Amino acid sequence: MKRVITYGTFDVLHYGHINLLKRARALGDYLIVVLSSDEFNAIKNKKSYYTYEQRKMILEACRYVDLVVPEHTWEQKVDDVKKYHVDVFVMGDDWSGKFDFLKEFCDVIYLPRTPDVCSTETKKHLIKN
Ligand code: C2G
């Protein structure tokens, strides 16, 4: 069983997120999403529209996602990779190179982001109209 892990806020889930999750899941047999807590979002200077519990529920409904656990710190990734016996770490390529230290523990793959969509723009558009 090849286990894949990815991290993020996944607020106002959109097709760019789904595109990432779909490709990540296709790299193995089991996808773990480590979802930023509301407190960690504040550390990332992100204010999400949906709470952690709401974002978790939405992700758990996604066919590509097998497990959703909380992300509390930047530093938990090595522990997570060991704890969940991860084979592949995946992130969008806006993070390219940032997590190469994990190569000691698992494969590290950065996938091209989906252009022209992000939660912030979606939220702005919804507020305007
Ligand atoms: N993403 C994408 N295409 C988009 C938007 C997002 O491929 N149009 C990807 C991002 O590259 C990321 C994932 O979807 O891999 C989740 O995006 P965010 O929720 O914005 O995650 P981020 O805030 O970058 O959190 O410890 C890592 C952080 O928690 C990553």
Backbone and ligand atoms as CSV (ligand in chain L), in Angstrom:
chain,resi,resn,atom,element,x,y,z
A,1,MET,N,N,0.882,-1.197,0.000
A,1,MET,CA,C,0.000,0.000,0.000
A,1,MET,C,C,0.908,1.232,0.000
A,2,LYS,N,N,0.789,1.988,-1.121
A,2,LYS,CA,C,1.621,3.178,-1.253
A,2,LYS,C,C,0.845,4.363,-0.664
A,3,ARG,N,N,1.475,5.032,0.320
A,3,ARG,CA,C,0.754,6.080,1.052
A,3,ARG,C,C,1.290,7.455,0.674
A,4,VAL,N,N,0.351,8.331,0.322
A,4,VAL,CA,C,0.679,9.678,-0.140
A,4,VAL,C,C,0.180,10.695,0.886
A,5,ILE,N,N,0.947,11.777,1.062
A,5,ILE,CA,C,0.521,12.821,2.010
A,5,ILE,C,C,0.619,14.185,1.362
A,6,THR,N,N,-0.300,15.072,1.724
A,6,THR,CA,C,-0.234,16.451,1.255
A,6,THR,C,C,-0.785,17.375,2.335
A,7,TYR,N,N,-0.483,18.658,2.244
A,7,TYR,CA,C,-0.812,19.622,3.295
A,7,TYR,C,C,-1.521,20.823,2.672
A,8,GLY,N,N,-2.379,21.450,3.474
A,8,GLY,CA,C,-2.972,22.689,2.978
A,8,GLY,C,C,-4.146,23.179,3.801
A,9,THR,N,N,-4.644,24.355,3.431
A,9,THR,CA,C,-5.821,24.948,4.073
A,9,THR,C,C,-7.103,24.481,3.401
A,10,PHE,N,N,-7.068,24.331,2.094
A,10,PHE,CA,C,-8.208,23.835,1.300
A,10,PHE,C,C,-9.508,24.567,1.677
A,11,ASP,N,N,-9.434,25.892,1.719
A,11,ASP,CA,C,-10.638,26.669,2.015
A,11,ASP,C,C,-11.460,26.860,0.736
A,12,VAL,N,N,-12.819,26.873,0.906
A,12,VAL,CA,C,-13.693,27.054,-0.275
A,12,VAL,C,C,-13.181,26.155,-1.408
A,13,LEU,N,N,-13.298,24.862,-1.172
A,13,LEU,CA,C,-12.715,23.847,-2.067
A,13,LEU,C,C,-13.081,24.116,-3.531
A,14,HIS,N,N,-12.106,24.144,-4.386
A,14,HIS,CA,C,-12.362,24.420,-5.815
A,14,HIS,C,C,-11.623,23.402,-6.686
A,15,TYR,N,N,-11.825,23.534,-7.977
A,15,TYR,CA,C,-11.323,22.501,-8.907
A,15,TYR,C,C,-9.791,22.454,-8.944
A,16,GLY,N,N,-9.144,23.545,-8.514
A,16,GLY,CA,C,-7.668,23.516,-8.431
A,16,GLY,C,C,-7.221,22.576,-7.322
A,17,HIS,N,N,-7.935,22.638,-6.218
A,17,HIS,CA,C,-7.648,21.706,-5.095
A,17,HIS,C,C,-7.933,20.264,-5.526
A,18,ILE,N,N,-9.079,20.078,-6.148
A,18,ILE,CA,C,-9.487,18.719,-6.566
A,18,ILE,C,C,-8.464,18.148,-7.556
A,19,ASN,N,N,-7.983,19.008,-8.443
A,19,ASN,CA,C,-6.977,18.592,-9.434
A,19,ASN,C,C,-5.706,18.120,-8.736
A,20,LEU,N,N,-5.348,18.818,-7.658
A,20,LEU,CA,C,-4.155,18.445,-6.875
A,20,LEU,C,C,-4.413,17.118,-6.157
A,21,LEU,N,N,-5.554,17.019,-5.501
A,21,LEU,CA,C,-5.877,15.810,-4.720
A,21,LEU,C,C,-5.969,14.584,-5.630
A,22,LYS,N,N,-6.559,14.784,-6.801
A,22,LYS,CA,C,-6.725,13.673,-7.767
A,22,LYS,C,C,-5.368,13.151,-8.223
A,23,ARG,N,N,-4.455,14.089,-8.566
A,23,ARG,CA,C,-3.121,13.675,-9.046
A,23,ARG,C,C,-2.298,13.069,-7.898
A,24,ALA,N,N,-2.465,13.646,-6.704
A,24,ALA,CA,C,-1.729,13.107,-5.544
A,24,ALA,C,C,-2.176,11.683,-5.261
A,25,ARG,N,N,-3.483,11.464,-5.246
A,25,ARG,CA,C,-4.020,10.118,-4.963
A,25,ARG,C,C,-3.566,9.112,-6.001
A,26,ALA,N,N,-3.423,9.575,-7.238
A,26,ALA,CA,C,-3.027,8.692,-8.360
A,26,ALA,C,C,-1.572,8.235,-8.224
A,27,LEU,N,N,-0.825,8.877,-7.311
A,27,LEU,CA,C,0.581,8.496,-7.105
A,27,LEU,C,C,0.714,7.322,-6.134
A,28,GLY,N,N,-0.410,6.895,-5.560
A,28,GLY,CA,C,-0.369,5.778,-4.596
A,28,GLY,C,C,-1.739,5.144,-4.438
A,29,ASP,N,N,-1.919,4.553,-3.224
A,29,ASP,CA,C,-3.193,3.840,-2.975
A,29,ASP,C,C,-4.006,4.488,-1.864
A,30,TYR,N,N,-3.394,5.464,-1.175
A,30,TYR,CA,C,-4.039,6.007,0.021
A,30,TYR,C,C,-3.554,7.437,0.199
A,31,LEU,N,N,-4.494,8.396,0.308
A,31,LEU,CA,C,-4.090,9.804,0.408
A,31,LEU,C,C,-4.471,10.382,1.764
A,32,ILE,N,N,-3.466,10.897,2.458
A,32,ILE,CA,C,-3.664,11.591,3.736
A,32,ILE,C,C,-3.555,13.093,3.475
A,33,VAL,N,N,-4.577,13.834,3.896
A,33,VAL,CA,C,-4.518,15.295,3.801
A,33,VAL,C,C,-4.315,15.854,5.207
A,34,VAL,N,N,-3.231,16.593,5.384
A,34,VAL,CA,C,-2.965,17.234,6.681
A,34,VAL,C,C,-3.476,18.667,6.556
A,35,LEU,N,N,-4.600,18.907,7.195
A,35,LEU,CA,C,-5.380,20.135,6.984
A,35,LEU,C,C,-5.044,21.188,8.039
A,36,SER,N,N,-4.706,22.377,7.567
A,36,SER,CA,C,-4.306,23.449,8.495
A,36,SER,C,C,-5.429,23.773,9.471
A,37,SER,N,N,-5.097,23.753,10.760
A,37,SER,CA,C,-6.082,24.142,11.789
A,37,SER,C,C,-6.348,25.639,11.642
A,38,ASP,N,N,-7.398,26.109,12.294
A,38,ASP,CA,C,-7.697,27.553,12.244
A,38,ASP,C,C,-6.557,28.348,12.880
A,39,GLU,N,N,-5.979,27.791,13.944
A,39,GLU,CA,C,-4.869,28.478,14.632
A,39,GLU,C,C,-3.637,28.512,13.719
A,40,PHE,N,N,-3.349,27.401,13.016
A,40,PHE,CA,C,-2.182,27.382,12.121
A,40,PHE,C,C,-2.409,28.304,10.942
A,41,ASN,N,N,-3.654,28.405,10.492
A,41,ASN,CA,C,-3.966,29.362,9.422
A,41,ASN,C,C,-3.559,30.769,9.834
A,42,ALA,N,N,-3.819,31.099,11.098
A,42,ALA,CA,C,-3.454,32.438,11.601
A,42,ALA,C,C,-1.935,32.615,11.511
A,43,ILE,N,N,-1.200,31.542,11.811
A,43,ILE,CA,C,0.276,31.599,11.693
A,43,ILE,C,C,0.669,31.801,10.228
A,44,LYS,N,N,-0.128,31.202,9.317
A,44,LYS,CA,C,0.151,31.370,7.881
A,44,LYS,C,C,-0.420,32.682,7.348
A,45,ASN,N,N,-0.970,33.489,8.272
A,45,ASN,CA,C,-1.642,34.736,7.854
A,45,ASN,C,C,-2.764,34.473,6.862
A,46,LYS,N,N,-3.440,33.343,7.067
A,46,LYS,CA,C,-4.607,33.024,6.239
A,46,LYS,C,C,-5.833,33.014,7.145
A,47,LYS,N,N,-6.890,33.663,6.659
A,47,LYS,CA,C,-8.154,33.603,7.410
A,47,LYS,C,C,-9.102,32.805,6.529
A,48,SER,N,N,-9.429,31.590,6.923
A,48,SER,CA,C,-10.279,30.807,6.017
A,48,SER,C,C,-11.750,31.120,6.280
A,49,TYR,N,N,-12.541,30.976,5.234
A,49,TYR,CA,C,-13.984,31.243,5.336
A,49,TYR,C,C,-14.645,30.155,6.170
A,50,TYR,N,N,-14.253,28.893,5.880
A,50,TYR,CA,C,-14.815,27.759,6.627
A,50,TYR,C,C,-13.879,27.386,7.770
A,51,THR,N,N,-14.515,26.889,8.857
A,51,THR,CA,C,-13.705,26.454,10.006
A,51,THR,C,C,-12.986,25.158,9.645
A,52,TYR,N,N,-12.075,24.736,10.553
A,52,TYR,CA,C,-11.361,23.477,10.342
A,52,TYR,C,C,-12.365,22.327,10.180
A,53,GLU,N,N,-13.308,22.233,11.096
A,53,GLU,CA,C,-14.281,21.123,11.061
A,53,GLU,C,C,-15.069,21.111,9.749
A,54,GLN,N,N,-15.447,22.305,9.269
A,54,GLN,CA,C,-16.208,22.378,8.015
A,54,GLN,C,C,-15.319,21.975,6.830
A,55,ARG,N,N,-14.065,22.480,6.833
A,55,ARG,CA,C,-13.132,22.142,5.735
A,55,ARG,C,C,-12.802,20.646,5.773
A,56,LYS,N,N,-12.727,20.079,6.975
A,56,LYS,CA,C,-12.450,18.637,7.136
A,56,LYS,C,C,-13.601,17.817,6.571
A,57,MET,N,N,-14.804,18.210,6.904
A,57,MET,CA,C,-15.999,17.478,6.448
A,57,MET,C,C,-16.066,17.476,4.911
A,58,ILE,N,N,-15.771,18.650,4.325
A,58,ILE,CA,C,-15.837,18.776,2.869
A,58,ILE,C,C,-14.773,17.878,2.218
A,59,LEU,N,N,-13.568,17.902,2.766
A,59,LEU,CA,C,-12.489,17.080,2.201
A,59,LEU,C,C,-12.794,15.586,2.335
A,60,GLU,N,N,-13.399,15.214,3.476
A,60,GLU,CA,C,-13.697,13.777,3.701
A,60,GLU,C,C,-14.740,13.270,2.723
A,61,ALA,N,N,-15.472,14.203,2.094
A,61,ALA,CA,C,-16.479,13.809,1.096
A,61,ALA,C,C,-15.848,13.626,-0.280
A,62,CYS,N,N,-14.572,13.972,-0.389
A,62,CYS,CA,C,-13.877,13.888,-1.694
A,62,CYS,C,C,-13.377,12.462,-1.929
A,63,ARG,N,N,-13.691,11.954,-3.129
A,63,ARG,CA,C,-13.367,10.545,-3.425
A,63,ARG,C,C,-11.863,10.253,-3.386
A,64,TYR,N,N,-11.041,11.291,-3.526
A,64,TYR,CA,C,-9.587,11.052,-3.604
A,64,TYR,C,C,-8.920,11.046,-2.232
A,65,VAL,N,N,-9.686,11.421,-1.193
A,65,VAL,CA,C,-9.116,11.607,0.144
A,65,VAL,C,C,-9.491,10.430,1.051
A,66,ASP,N,N,-8.471,9.838,1.710
A,66,ASP,CA,C,-8.731,8.678,2.597
A,66,ASP,C,C,-8.713,9.038,4.075
A,67,LEU,N,N,-7.905,10.071,4.403
A,67,LEU,CA,C,-7.802,10.461,5.821
A,67,LEU,C,C,-7.482,11.952,5.902
A,68,VAL,N,N,-8.127,12.639,6.827
A,68,VAL,CA,C,-7.842,14.060,7.070
A,68,VAL,C,C,-7.416,14.217,8.525
A,69,VAL,N,N,-6.222,14.785,8.739
A,69,VAL,CA,C,-5.721,15.022,10.104
A,69,VAL,C,C,-5.255,16.485,10.183
A,70,PRO,N,N,-5.138,17.032,11.415
A,70,PRO,CA,C,-4.824,18.463,11.529
A,70,PRO,C,C,-3.350,18.797,11.361
A,71,GLU,N,N,-3.137,19.965,10.770
A,71,GLU,CA,C,-1.791,20.549,10.693
A,71,GLU,C,C,-1.728,21.672,11.709
A,72,HIS,N,N,-0.848,21.529,12.687
A,72,HIS,CA,C,-0.725,22.533,13.755
A,72,HIS,C,C,0.540,23.380,13.628
A,73,THR,N,N,1.601,22.824,13.031
A,73,THR,CA,C,2.885,23.551,12.972
A,73,THR,C,C,3.577,23.283,11.627
A,74,TRP,N,N,4.566,24.187,11.322
A,74,TRP,CA,C,5.399,23.945,10.128
A,74,TRP,C,C,6.273,22.716,10.340
A,75,GLU,N,N,6.602,22.443,11.611
A,75,GLU,CA,C,7.650,21.464,11.926
A,75,GLU,C,C,7.163,20.012,12.024
A,76,GLN,N,N,5.863,19.777,11.822
A,76,GLN,CA,C,5.372,18.422,12.095
A,76,GLN,C,C,5.547,17.432,10.929
A,77,LYS,N,N,6.043,17.891,9.807
A,77,LYS,CA,C,6.036,17.059,8.588
A,77,LYS,C,C,6.895,15.784,8.726
A,78,VAL,N,N,8.086,15.903,9.307
A,78,VAL,CA,C,8.925,14.697,9.444
A,78,VAL,C,C,8.214,13.678,10.337
A,79,ASP,N,N,7.676,14.163,11.449
A,79,ASP,CA,C,6.945,13.257,12.351
A,79,ASP,C,C,5.753,12.619,11.636
A,80,ASP,N,N,5.035,13.417,10.846
A,80,ASP,CA,C,3.863,12.897,10.122
A,80,ASP,C,C,4.293,11.794,9.138
A,81,VAL,N,N,5.367,12.063,8.402
A,81,VAL,CA,C,5.834,11.100,7.385
A,81,VAL,C,C,6.170,9.765,8.053
A,82,LYS,N,N,6.781,9.848,9.239
A,82,LYS,CA,C,7.124,8.618,9.973
A,82,LYS,C,C,5.862,7.980,10.558
A,83,LYS,N,N,5.041,8.816,11.175
A,83,LYS,CA,C,3.846,8.302,11.897
A,83,LYS,C,C,2.890,7.570,10.947
A,84,TYR,N,N,2.753,8.118,9.723
A,84,TYR,CA,C,1.785,7.532,8.786
A,84,TYR,C,C,2.454,6.653,7.723
A,85,HIS,N,N,3.737,6.371,7.941
A,85,HIS,CA,C,4.489,5.487,7.010
A,85,HIS,C,C,4.326,5.946,5.562
A,86,VAL,N,N,4.587,7.214,5.347
A,86,VAL,CA,C,4.344,7.851,4.044
A,86,VAL,C,C,5.445,7.490,3.043
A,87,ASP,N,N,5.007,7.201,1.811
A,87,ASP,CA,C,5.961,6.924,0.723
A,87,ASP,C,C,6.189,8.149,-0.174
A,88,VAL,N,N,5.135,8.953,-0.305
A,88,VAL,CA,C,5.221,10.096,-1.226
A,88,VAL,C,C,4.635,11.354,-0.582
A,89,PHE,N,N,5.397,12.438,-0.616
A,89,PHE,CA,C,4.933,13.751,-0.141
A,89,PHE,C,C,4.659,14.587,-1.379
A,90,VAL,N,N,3.481,15.177,-1.459
A,90,VAL,CA,C,3.092,15.936,-2.665
A,90,VAL,C,C,2.608,17.328,-2.286
A,91,MET,N,N,3.045,18.336,-3.042
A,91,MET,CA,C,2.526,19.697,-2.881
A,91,MET,C,C,2.476,20.348,-4.257
A,92,GLY,N,N,1.693,21.418,-4.370
A,92,GLY,CA,C,1.689,22.202,-5.598
A,92,GLY,C,C,3.049,22.882,-5.746
A,93,ASP,N,N,3.397,23.201,-7.001
A,93,ASP,CA,C,4.760,23.689,-7.244
A,93,ASP,C,C,4.993,25.139,-6.815
A,94,ASP,N,N,3.978,25.781,-6.229
A,94,ASP,CA,C,4.258,27.072,-5.573
A,94,ASP,C,C,5.159,26.821,-4.366
A,95,TRP,N,N,5.265,25.581,-3.947
A,95,TRP,CA,C,6.125,25.186,-2.827
A,95,TRP,C,C,7.416,24.517,-3.303
A,96,SER,N,N,7.639,24.557,-4.590
A,96,SER,CA,C,8.765,23.827,-5.170
A,96,SER,C,C,10.073,24.056,-4.401
A,97,GLY,N,N,10.692,22.953,-3.983
A,97,GLY,CA,C,11.982,23.035,-3.281
A,97,GLY,C,C,11.868,23.227,-1.785
A,98,LYS,N,N,10.707,23.740,-1.321
A,98,LYS,CA,C,10.604,24.125,0.094
A,98,LYS,C,C,10.634,22.927,1.053
A,99,PHE,N,N,10.274,21.756,0.558
A,99,PHE,CA,C,10.180,20.598,1.457
A,99,PHE,C,C,11.141,19.478,1.042
A,100,ASP,N,N,12.218,19.854,0.352
A,100,ASP,CA,C,13.174,18.841,-0.123
A,100,ASP,C,C,13.869,18.115,1.023
A,101,PHE,N,N,13.849,18.713,2.221
A,101,PHE,CA,C,14.465,18.022,3.383
A,101,PHE,C,C,13.762,16.699,3.679
A,102,LEU,N,N,12.532,16.551,3.146
A,102,LEU,CA,C,11.792,15.295,3.396
A,102,LEU,C,C,12.290,14.145,2.506
A,103,LYS,N,N,13.158,14.483,1.525
A,103,LYS,CA,C,13.634,13.440,0.594
A,103,LYS,C,C,14.395,12.326,1.318
A,104,GLU,N,N,14.857,12.629,2.511
A,104,GLU,CA,C,15.553,11.640,3.354
A,104,GLU,C,C,14.570,10.548,3.810
A,105,PHE,N,N,13.275,10.878,3.798
A,105,PHE,CA,C,12.280,9.970,4.384
A,105,PHE,C,C,11.291,9.404,3.365
A,106,CYS,N,N,11.080,10.140,2.274
A,106,CYS,CA,C,10.070,9.706,1.286
A,106,CYS,C,C,10.319,10.439,-0.035
A,107,ASP,N,N,9.569,10.027,-1.075
A,107,ASP,CA,C,9.647,10.778,-2.338
A,107,ASP,C,C,8.992,12.135,-2.105
A,108,VAL,N,N,9.507,13.147,-2.788
A,108,VAL,CA,C,8.935,14.500,-2.692
A,108,VAL,C,C,8.592,14.958,-4.101
A,109,ILE,N,N,7.303,15.235,-4.324
A,109,ILE,CA,C,6.856,15.608,-5.685
A,109,ILE,C,C,6.074,16.916,-5.625
A,110,TYR,N,N,6.433,17.837,-6.511
A,110,TYR,CA,C,5.712,19.108,-6.618
A,110,TYR,C,C,4.949,19.081,-7.937
A,111,LEU,N,N,3.647,19.266,-7.854
A,111,LEU,CA,C,2.808,19.182,-9.057
A,111,LEU,C,C,2.429,20.585,-9.536
A,112,PRO,N,N,2.340,20.780,-10.829
A,112,PRO,CA,C,1.960,22.109,-11.344
A,112,PRO,C,C,0.614,22.569,-10.752
A,113,ARG,N,N,0.595,23.815,-10.300
A,113,ARG,CA,C,-0.674,24.365,-9.798
A,113,ARG,C,C,-1.654,24.500,-10.952
A,114,THR,N,N,-2.951,24.478,-10.610
A,114,THR,CA,C,-3.973,24.747,-11.628
A,114,THR,C,C,-4.085,26.260,-11.770
A,115,PRO,N,N,-3.903,26.781,-12.986
A,115,PRO,CA,C,-3.913,28.237,-13.148
A,115,PRO,C,C,-5.290,28.864,-12.931
A,116,ASP,N,N,-5.264,30.160,-12.603
A,116,ASP,CA,C,-6.473,31.003,-12.616
A,116,ASP,C,C,-7.563,30.619,-11.622
A,117,VAL,N,N,-7.204,29.920,-10.561
A,117,VAL,CA,C,-8.216,29.701,-9.519
A,117,VAL,C,C,-7.531,29.660,-8.155
A,118,CYS,N,N,-8.123,30.394,-7.206
A,118,CYS,CA,C,-7.649,30.299,-5.817
A,118,CYS,C,C,-8.790,30.786,-4.913
A,119,SER,N,N,-8.753,30.293,-3.687
A,119,SER,CA,C,-9.873,30.573,-2.773
A,119,SER,C,C,-10.077,32.076,-2.579
A,120,THR,N,N,-8.955,32.805,-2.488
A,120,THR,CA,C,-9.059,34.244,-2.216
A,120,THR,C,C,-9.853,34.947,-3.315
A,121,GLU,N,N,-9.517,34.653,-4.566
A,121,GLU,CA,C,-10.233,35.289,-5.702
A,121,GLU,C,C,-11.701,34.869,-5.699
A,122,THR,N,N,-11.930,33.589,-5.429
A,122,THR,CA,C,-13.319,33.092,-5.427
A,122,THR,C,C,-14.141,33.856,-4.394
A,123,LYS,N,N,-13.531,34.025,-3.216
A,123,LYS,CA,C,-14.260,34.712,-2.127
A,123,LYS,C,C,-14.534,36.161,-2.519
A,124,LYS,N,N,-13.524,36.821,-3.115
A,124,LYS,CA,C,-13.696,38.235,-3.523
A,124,LYS,C,C,-14.845,38.333,-4.530
A,125,HIS,N,N,-14.869,37.428,-5.492
A,125,HIS,CA,C,-15.893,37.455,-6.549
A,125,HIS,C,C,-17.276,37.263,-5.928
A,126,LEU,N,N,-17.378,36.327,-4.992
A,126,LEU,CA,C,-18.686,36.034,-4.382
A,126,LEU,C,C,-19.182,37.232,-3.579
A,127,ILE,N,N,-18.229,37.922,-2.927
A,127,ILE,CA,C,-18.631,39.076,-2.095
A,127,ILE,C,C,-19.136,40.204,-2.993
A,128,LYS,N,N,-18.436,40.366,-4.172
A,128,LYS,CA,C,-18.793,41.479,-5.069
A,128,LYS,C,C,-20.173,41.270,-5.686
A,129,ASN,N,N,-20.511,39.980,-5.979
A,129,ASN,CA,C,-21.760,39.762,-6.756
A,129,ASN,C,C,-22.924,39.292,-5.896
L,1,C2G,N1,N,-3.282,24.371,-5.338
L,1,C2G,C1,C,-3.195,24.091,-6.708
L,1,C2G,N2,N,-3.781,24.918,-7.599
L,1,C2G,C2,C,-4.468,26.023,-7.179
L,1,C2G,C3,C,-4.576,26.302,-5.802
L,1,C2G,C4,C,-3.967,25.451,-4.888
L,1,C2G,O1,O,-2.569,23.082,-7.108
L,1,C2G,N3,N,-5.050,26.824,-8.120
L,1,C2G,C5,C,-2.625,23.460,-4.396
L,1,C2G,C6,C,-1.531,24.147,-3.589
L,1,C2G,O2,O,-0.309,24.186,-4.341
L,1,C2G,C7,C,-1.433,23.234,-2.365
L,1,C2G,C8,C,-2.872,22.736,-2.208
L,1,C2G,O3,O,-3.558,22.990,-3.456
L,1,C2G,O4,O,-0.580,22.118,-2.654
L,1,C2G,C9,C,-3.608,23.432,-1.091
L,1,C2G,O5,O,-3.542,24.829,-1.324
L,1,C2G,P1,P,-3.727,25.821,-0.062
L,1,C2G,O6,O,-4.956,25.434,0.685
L,1,C2G,O7,O,-3.548,27.210,-0.532
L,1,C2G,O8,O,-2.483,25.369,0.826
L,1,C2G,P2,P,-1.337,26.305,1.461
L,1,C2G,O9,O,-1.947,27.451,2.160
L,1,C2G,O10,O,-0.338,26.505,0.399
L,1,C2G,O11,O,-0.801,25.358,2.645
L,1,C2G,O12,O,2.433,23.169,5.283
L,1,C2G,C10,C,2.002,23.482,3.969
L,1,C2G,C11,C,0.856,24.449,3.980
L,1,C2G,O13,O,-0.165,24.032,4.861
L,1,C2G,C12,C,0.321,24.590,2.562
